[in-house]
Amino acid sequence: MKIPRIPHSWTVTPKEAVDIQRRLADRIALKGTVRRPSLVAGADLAFSPDKTQCVAGVVVWDIKKQQVIEQQVVHRKVRFPYVPGLLSFREAPAILAALRRLRCTPDVFMFDGQGYAHPRRFGLACHMGLLIDLPTLGCAKSILVGECDEPDFTRGSTARLLHHGETIGAAVRTRDHVKPVYVSVGHKLSLQEAIEVTLICGTRYRLPEPTRLADRLVARARTQIA
C-alpha cells in the first residue's frame, strides 16, 4: 500500500507535537465517502515490558466473507514518550510501516483509540486518516474527553458523546448488555457511517473484528520482542 509523503517530522518535542495537531486538525473531513465498504483494516500496537520497542499489526477483514484476507506485523523502536493526547506520535510511525506492507488497499481503517473525540479534535484515527488520505475511524474502549449517557442495553443502541456542547463521537452498544465502545470519526467518514462500520464488523464480541484480531495478532508477536 502506498503512503503519501508525511507532512511533518516525527522527531519533535511534546509541545511541537501539540502545535502540529492544532495545525492539521482543520484538514479533517467529517463527511462520508464510503457507501458500501468491503474491506476494513484494523490496527493495534503492543509494547515490550520496558516500553522501548513496539510491534504494530494490521488485519484486513472482508465484511462479506467474514474472514481475514491479509495481515502484516512490524517491530520498531519507540522514539516518543507516553503523553496522553499525543499517542499518534508514539504509535503512528510503526503503524504506517505495517500499512506500507499491505498488498491491498482497504476501504476503511479502524484504530483502537480516539479520532475526533480528542481535546484538540485530532486523535490517532484523525492523524492516520490525514496521513494515508483514506477513510478512518476510532473505536476506543474508554472515553478520553467528553461526557456521554448510557445507551440502551440492546445491540445497536447509541448515545452521543458531548464535549463543550459539541457531538464528538458516540457510545455504541455492540452486544446486548455488554459495555459500549466509543466511536468517533477519523477522516473522510461521517459519524453515522463510522457507527455503521463498527456494527457491521461486530460479530460475537464487544470489539469489532478488525481491531479485536489486530489486538490478538500483536499480542502473539509481542513475545518475539527482545
DRENDO-1510 file (C-alpha; in Angstrom, 1 decimal, always signed):
<recs>
REC; n; res; u; v; w
REC; 1; MET; +0.0; +0.0; +0.0 .
REC; 2; LYS; +1.4; +3.4; -1.0 .
REC; 3; ILE; +1.5; +6.1; +1.7 .
REC; 4; PRO; +1.7; +9.8; +0.8 .
REC; 5; ARG; +4.6; +11.8; +1.9 .
REC; 6; ILE; +4.4; +12.6; +5.7 .
REC; 7; PRO; +3.9; +16.4; +6.0 .
REC; 8; HIS; +5.9; +16.8; +9.3 .
REC; 9; SER; +8.8; +15.3; +11.3 .
REC; 10; TRP; +8.3; +12.6; +13.9 .
REC; 11; THR; +11.3; +13.9; +15.8 .
REC; 12; VAL; +9.6; +16.6; +17.8 .
REC; 13; THR; +9.0; +17.7; +21.4 .
REC; 14; PRO; +5.6; +17.2; +23.0 .
REC; 15; LYS; +5.0; +21.0; +22.6 .
REC; 16; GLU; +5.8; +20.8; +18.9 .
REC; 17; ALA; +3.5; +17.8; +18.6 .
REC; 18; VAL; +0.6; +19.7; +20.0 .
REC; 19; ASP; +1.3; +22.5; +17.6 .
REC; 20; ILE; +1.2; +20.0; +14.7 .
REC; 21; GLN; -2.1; +18.6; +15.9 .
REC; 22; ARG; -3.6; +22.1; +16.0 .
REC; 23; ARG; -2.3; +23.0; +12.6 .
REC; 24; LEU; -3.6; +19.8; +10.9 .
REC; 25; ALA; -6.9; +19.4; +12.7 .
REC; 26; ASP; -8.7; +21.8; +10.3 .
REC; 27; ARG; -7.9; +19.5; +7.4 .
REC; 28; ILE; -10.1; +16.6; +8.8 .
REC; 29; ALA; -13.1; +15.8; +6.7 .
REC; 30; LEU; -16.2; +14.8; +8.8 .
REC; 31; LYS; -18.3; +13.8; +5.8 .
REC; 32; GLY; -18.6; +10.3; +4.4 .
REC; 33; THR; -17.1; +9.0; +1.2 .
REC; 34; VAL; -17.7; +5.2; +1.6 .
REC; 35; ARG; -21.1; +3.8; +0.7 .
REC; 36; ARG; -20.7; +0.0; +1.0 .
REC; 37; PRO; -17.2; -0.9; +2.4 .
REC; 38; SER; -16.0; -4.3; +1.6 .
REC; 39; LEU; -12.5; -4.4; +3.3 .
REC; 40; VAL; -11.9; -2.9; +6.7 .
REC; 41; ALA; -8.4; -2.8; +8.2 .
REC; 42; GLY; -7.9; -2.9; +12.0 .
REC; 43; ALA; -4.6; -1.7; +13.5 .
REC; 44; ASP; -3.2; -2.1; +17.0 .
REC; 45; LEU; +0.1; -2.0; +18.9 .
REC; 46; ALA; +1.8; -3.8; +21.8 .
REC; 47; PHE; +4.9; -2.8; +23.7 .
REC; 48; SER; +7.9; -4.5; +25.2 .
REC; 49; PRO; +8.0; -4.7; +29.0 .
REC; 50; ASP; +10.4; -1.8; +29.2 .
REC; 51; LYS; +8.4; +0.3; +26.6 .
REC; 52; THR; +11.4; +0.8; +24.4 .
REC; 53; GLN; +10.1; -1.3; +21.5 .
REC; 54; CYS; +6.8; -2.0; +20.0 .
REC; 55; VAL; +5.0; -4.3; +17.5 .
REC; 56; ALA; +2.4; -2.9; +15.2 .
REC; 57; GLY; -0.1; -5.1; +13.5 .
REC; 58; VAL; -2.8; -4.6; +10.8 .
REC; 59; VAL; -5.5; -7.1; +9.9 .
REC; 60; VAL; -7.7; -6.7; +6.8 .
REC; 61; TRP; -11.2; -8.1; +7.3 .
REC; 62; ASP; -13.5; -9.0; +4.5 .
REC; 63; ILE; -17.0; -8.0; +5.6 .
REC; 64; LYS; -18.9; -10.2; +3.2 .
REC; 65; LYS; -16.7; -13.3; +3.6 .
REC; 66; GLN; -16.3; -12.7; +7.4 .
REC; 67; GLN; -12.7; -13.6; +7.3 .
REC; 68; VAL; -9.1; -12.2; +7.3 .
REC; 69; ILE; -7.6; -11.8; +3.9 .
REC; 70; GLU; -4.3; -10.2; +4.9 .
REC; 71; GLN; -2.3; -9.3; +7.9 .
REC; 72; GLN; +1.1; -7.6; +8.5 .
REC; 73; VAL; +3.3; -7.1; +11.5 .
REC; 74; VAL; +6.4; -4.9; +12.1 .
REC; 75; HIS; +8.7; -4.2; +15.0 .
REC; 76; ARG; +10.0; -0.8; +15.7 .
REC; 77; LYS; +11.9; +1.2; +18.4 .
REC; 78; VAL; +9.7; +3.6; +20.4 .
REC; 79; ARG; +11.0; +7.2; +19.9 .
REC; 80; PHE; +8.4; +9.3; +21.5 .
REC; 81; PRO; +7.4; +9.3; +25.2 .
REC; 82; TYR; +3.9; +8.4; +26.5 .
REC; 83; VAL; +1.9; +11.6; +26.7 .
REC; 84; PRO; -1.9; +11.5; +26.9 .
REC; 85; GLY; -3.4; +13.1; +23.9 .
REC; 86; LEU; -0.2; +12.6; +21.8 .
REC; 87; LEU; -0.4; +8.8; +21.2 .
REC; 88; SER; -0.2; +9.2; +17.4 .
REC; 89; PHE; +3.4; +10.5; +17.7 .
REC; 90; ARG; +4.3; +7.4; +19.7 .
REC; 91; GLU; +2.3; +4.9; +17.6 .
REC; 92; ALA; +1.8; +6.1; +14.1 .
REC; 93; PRO; +5.3; +5.5; +12.7 .
REC; 94; ALA; +5.1; +1.8; +13.4 .
REC; 95; ILE; +1.5; +1.5; +12.1 .
REC; 96; LEU; +2.5; +3.3; +8.9 .
REC; 97; ALA; +5.3; +0.8; +8.5 .
REC; 98; ALA; +2.8; -2.1; +8.8 .
REC; 99; LEU; +0.4; -0.4; +6.4 .
REC; 100; ARG; +3.1; +0.0; +3.7 .
REC; 101; ARG; +3.4; -3.8; +3.6 .
REC; 102; LEU; -0.2; -4.3; +2.7 .
REC; 103; ARG; -0.8; -5.7; -0.8 .
REC; 104; CYS; -4.4; -4.4; -0.9 .
REC; 105; THR; -5.9; -1.0; +0.0 .
REC; 106; PRO; -8.8; -1.4; +2.4 .
REC; 107; ASP; -11.9; +0.8; +2.1 .
REC; 108; VAL; -11.9; +1.9; +5.8 .
REC; 109; PHE; -9.3; +1.8; +8.5 .
REC; 110; MET; -10.2; +1.3; +12.2 .
REC; 111; PHE; -8.0; +2.2; +15.1 .
REC; 112; ASP; -8.1; +1.1; +18.7 .
REC; 113; GLY; -8.2; +4.7; +20.0 .
REC; 114; GLN; -9.7; +8.1; +19.6 .
REC; 115; GLY; -10.4; +10.1; +16.4 .
REC; 116; TYR; -12.3; +13.4; +16.7 .
REC; 117; ALA; -13.2; +12.6; +20.3 .
REC; 118; HIS; -9.9; +14.3; +21.4 .
REC; 119; PRO; -9.2; +17.6; +23.3 .
REC; 120; ARG; -7.8; +19.1; +20.0 .
REC; 121; ARG; -10.1; +17.0; +17.8 .
REC; 122; PHE; -7.1; +15.2; +16.4 .
REC; 123; GLY; -6.7; +11.8; +17.9 .
REC; 124; LEU; -4.8; +8.8; +16.4 .
REC; 125; ALA; -7.6; +7.9; +13.9 .
REC; 126; CYS; -7.7; +11.6; +12.6 .
REC; 127; HIS; -3.9; +11.8; +12.3 .
REC; 128; MET; -3.6; +8.4; +10.5 .
REC; 129; GLY; -6.6; +9.3; +8.2 .
REC; 130; LEU; -4.9; +12.5; +7.1 .
REC; 131; LEU; -1.6; +10.8; +6.5 .
REC; 132; ILE; -3.0; +8.0; +4.4 .
REC; 133; ASP; -5.7; +10.1; +2.9 .
REC; 134; LEU; -8.3; +7.4; +3.3 .
REC; 135; PRO; -11.5; +6.9; +5.5 .
REC; 136; THR; -10.7; +6.2; +9.1 .
REC; 137; LEU; -12.5; +5.9; +12.4 .
REC; 138; GLY; -11.6; +5.4; +16.1 .
REC; 139; CYS; -13.1; +2.7; +18.2 .
REC; 140; ALA; -12.0; +3.1; +21.8 .
REC; 141; LYS; -12.7; +1.1; +25.0 .
REC; 142; SER; -13.0; +4.2; +27.1 .
REC; 143; ILE; -13.6; +8.0; +27.0 .
REC; 144; LEU; -10.7; +10.4; +26.7 .
REC; 145; VAL; -12.7; +13.6; +26.8 .
REC; 146; GLY; -16.4; +14.5; +27.0 .
REC; 147; GLU; -19.5; +13.1; +28.7 .
REC; 148; CYS; -22.0; +10.5; +27.5 .
REC; 149; ASP; -25.2; +9.0; +28.7 .
REC; 150; GLU; -25.5; +5.2; +28.8 .
REC; 151; PRO; -27.1; +3.8; +25.6 .
REC; 152; ASP; -29.9; +1.3; +25.8 .
REC; 153; PHE; -28.8; -2.2; +26.6 .
REC; 154; THR; -29.6; -3.7; +23.2 .
REC; 155; ARG; -27.1; -4.1; +20.4 .
REC; 156; GLY; -27.1; -1.1; +18.0 .
REC; 157; SER; -28.1; +1.4; +20.6 .
REC; 158; THR; -26.1; +4.6; +20.7 .
REC; 159; ALA; -25.7; +7.7; +22.8 .
REC; 160; ARG; -24.0; +11.0; +21.8 .
REC; 161; LEU; -20.6; +11.8; +23.3 .
REC; 162; LEU; -20.5; +15.5; +24.0 .
REC; 163; HIS; -17.7; +18.0; +24.8 .
REC; 164; HIS; -18.4; +21.7; +25.3 .
REC; 165; GLY; -21.8; +21.1; +23.7 .
REC; 166; GLU; -20.4; +19.6; +20.5 .
REC; 167; THR; -21.0; +16.0; +19.5 .
REC; 168; ILE; -17.6; +14.5; +19.1 .
REC; 169; GLY; -18.5; +10.8; +19.0 .
REC; 170; ALA; -20.9; +8.2; +20.2 .
REC; 171; ALA; -21.2; +5.3; +22.7 .
REC; 172; VAL; -22.2; +2.2; +20.7 .
REC; 173; ARG; -23.6; -1.0; +22.1 .
REC; 174; THR; -22.1; -3.8; +20.0 .
REC; 175; ARG; -23.6; -6.6; +22.1 .
REC; 176; ASP; -26.7; -6.8; +24.3 .
REC; 177; HIS; -25.9; -6.0; +28.0 .
REC; 178; VAL; -22.2; -5.5; +27.3 .
REC; 179; LYS; -20.2; -2.3; +27.8 .
REC; 180; PRO; -20.3; +0.0; +24.9 .
REC; 181; VAL; -17.4; +1.1; +22.7 .
REC; 182; TYR; -16.7; +4.8; +21.9 .
REC; 183; VAL; -16.7; +5.6; +18.2 .
REC; 184; SER; -15.5; +8.8; +16.6 .
REC; 185; VAL; -14.7; +10.0; +13.1 .
REC; 186; GLY; -11.1; +9.8; +12.0 .
REC; 187; HIS; -11.2; +11.2; +8.4 .
REC; 188; LYS; -13.5; +11.1; +5.4 .
REC; 189; LEU; -16.4; +9.4; +7.2 .
REC; 190; SER; -19.5; +10.8; +8.9 .
REC; 191; LEU; -20.2; +9.7; +12.5 .
REC; 192; GLN; -23.2; +7.7; +11.3 .
REC; 193; GLU; -21.0; +5.8; +8.8 .
REC; 194; ALA; -18.4; +5.2; +11.5 .
REC; 195; ILE; -21.1; +3.7; +13.8 .
REC; 196; GLU; -22.4; +1.6; +10.9 .
REC; 197; VAL; -19.0; +0.2; +10.1 .
REC; 198; THR; -18.4; -0.6; +13.7 .
REC; 199; LEU; -21.6; -2.6; +14.0 .
REC; 200; ILE; -21.2; -4.4; +10.7 .
REC; 201; CYS; -17.7; -5.5; +11.8 .
REC; 202; GLY; -19.1; -6.6; +15.2 .
REC; 203; THR; -19.9; -10.3; +15.4 .
REC; 204; ARG; -19.7; -12.2; +18.7 .
REC; 205; TYR; -17.6; -9.8; +20.8 .
REC; 206; ARG; -17.6; -6.4; +22.2 .
REC; 207; LEU; -14.8; -5.2; +19.9 .
REC; 208; PRO; -15.3; -5.2; +16.2 .
REC; 209; GLU; -13.4; -8.0; +14.4 .
REC; 210; PRO; -10.7; -5.9; +12.7 .
REC; 211; THR; -9.3; -4.3; +15.9 .
REC; 212; ARG; -10.0; -7.4; +18.0 .
REC; 213; LEU; -8.0; -9.5; +15.7 .
REC; 214; ALA; -5.2; -6.9; +15.4 .
REC; 215; ASP; -5.0; -6.9; +19.2 .
REC; 216; ARG; -4.6; -10.7; +19.2 .
REC; 217; LEU; -2.0; -10.5; +16.4 .
REC; 218; VAL; +0.2; -8.1; +18.2 .
REC; 219; ALA; -0.2; -9.9; +21.5 .
REC; 220; ARG; +1.3; -13.0; +19.8 .
REC; 221; ALA; +4.0; -11.1; +18.0 .
REC; 222; ARG; +4.9; -9.3; +21.3 .
REC; 223; THR; +6.6; -12.5; +22.6 .
REC; 224; GLN; +9.2; -12.0; +19.9 .
REC; 225; ILE; +10.3; -8.6; +21.2 .
REC; 226; ALA; +13.8; -8.9; +22.8 .
</recs>
